[in-house]
Amino acid sequence: MTLINQGKTARYLKYAVGEIILVVIGILIALQINTWNEERKDHQREIKLLTELKTNLLINIENLESDIEGQIKSAAIIDHLMEHLENRRPFHDSLPYLFEMADYAPDVVLSASAFETLKSTGLELIQTDSLRSLIINLFEVDYPTLMQETRRLEDQLWPAVVVPMYQKHFRRTKQEQDYINDYNALLEDQEFINMLSFRGNLRKSSTFHKRKAIEKTKSVLVLIDKELAQH
């Protein structure tokens, strides 16, 4: 091989290597740009889901506070009725209405649409580990526990005990008003009085659990607001 040919070959090899390096650099740049685009999209999805989660949590706080307000009134009415019955006070026209109000037991209605979307999208979309852990715990532990503690006994007691006892002592008119069949018989029915007392305790217990749920919800809200403020 002549020196001229050797020089041409060397230049060709340098050119080929240079082309390969440029292609590799181009591929790496394209991959990096694609990675940046995916990260940007994930970041946008994270912000959107955190905003939706915040909306859900605000609704939950509003619902829980409304429930608590109603339960406090119901518990107070039950306490008033218990004092009235245990002291064997005479019948009063307000009693049928008070017994009807004492029967108030709100369902636990909690919004979780954003969390369900997050689960289907991928929980790792929430990049901050501590926030992700608290969100999961709130929706998969705290809220289900609240619903179980506040509804389980109520749901068991209602059809088996409450309905038969109310049907025994009350009748409903065409005007949809409850009337006591026999007030003296009601005064002597210790089982009914015990049931009423137990339901009053359920209201107070439910109020306690809902207040704890509100505290935990507000704690998560604070962290979500901090996370959104950083973006």
Rosetta blueprint (number, residue, H / E / L):
1 M L
2 T L
3 L H
4 I H
5 N H
6 Q H
7 G H
8 K H
9 T H
10 A H
11 R H
12 Y H
13 L H
14 K H
15 Y H
16 A H
17 V H
18 G H
19 E H
20 I H
21 I H
22 L H
23 V H
24 V H
25 I H
26 G H
27 I H
28 L H
29 I H
30 A H
31 L H
32 Q H
33 I H
34 N H
35 T H
36 W H
37 N H
38 E H
39 E H
40 R H
41 K H
42 D H
43 H H
44 Q H
45 R H
46 E H
47 I H
48 K H
49 L H
50 L H
51 T H
52 E H
53 L H
54 K H
55 T H
56 N H
57 L H
58 L H
59 I H
60 N H
61 I H
62 E H
63 N H
64 L H
65 E H
66 S H
67 D H
68 I H
69 E H
70 G H
71 Q H
72 I H
73 K H
74 S H
75 A H
76 A H
77 I H
78 I H
79 D H
80 H H
81 L H
82 M H
83 E H
84 H H
85 L H
86 E H
87 N L
88 R L
89 R L
90 P L
91 F L
92 H L
93 D L
94 S L
95 L H
96 P H
97 Y H
98 L H
99 F H
100 E H
101 M H
102 A H
103 D L
104 Y L
105 A L
106 P L
107 D L
108 V L
109 V L
110 L L
111 S L
112 A L
113 S H
114 A H
115 F H
116 E H
117 T H
118 L H
119 K H
120 S H
121 T H
122 G L
123 L H
124 E H
125 L H
126 I L
127 Q L
128 T L
129 D H
130 S H
131 L H
132 R H
133 S H
134 L H
135 I H
136 I H
137 N H
138 L H
139 F H
140 E H
141 V H
142 D H
143 Y H
144 P H
145 T H
146 L H
147 M H
148 Q H
149 E H
150 T H
151 R H
152 R H
153 L H
154 E H
155 D H
156 Q H
157 L H
158 W H
159 P H
160 A H
161 V H
162 V H
163 V H
164 P H
165 M H
166 Y H
167 Q H
168 K H
169 H H
170 F E
171 R E
172 R E
173 T L
174 K L
175 Q L
176 E L
177 Q L
178 D E
179 Y E
180 I E
181 N L
182 D L
183 Y H
184 N H
185 A H
186 L H
187 L H
188 E H
189 D L
190 Q H
191 E H
192 F H
193 I H
194 N H
195 M H
196 L H
197 S H
198 F H
199 R H
200 G H
201 N H
202 L H
203 R H
204 K H
205 S H
206 S H
207 T H
208 F H
209 H H
210 K H
211 R H
212 K H
213 A H
214 I H
215 E H
216 K H
217 T H
218 K H
219 S H
220 V H
221 L H
222 V H
223 L H
224 I H
225 D H
226 K H
227 E H
228 L H
229 A H
230 Q L
231 H L
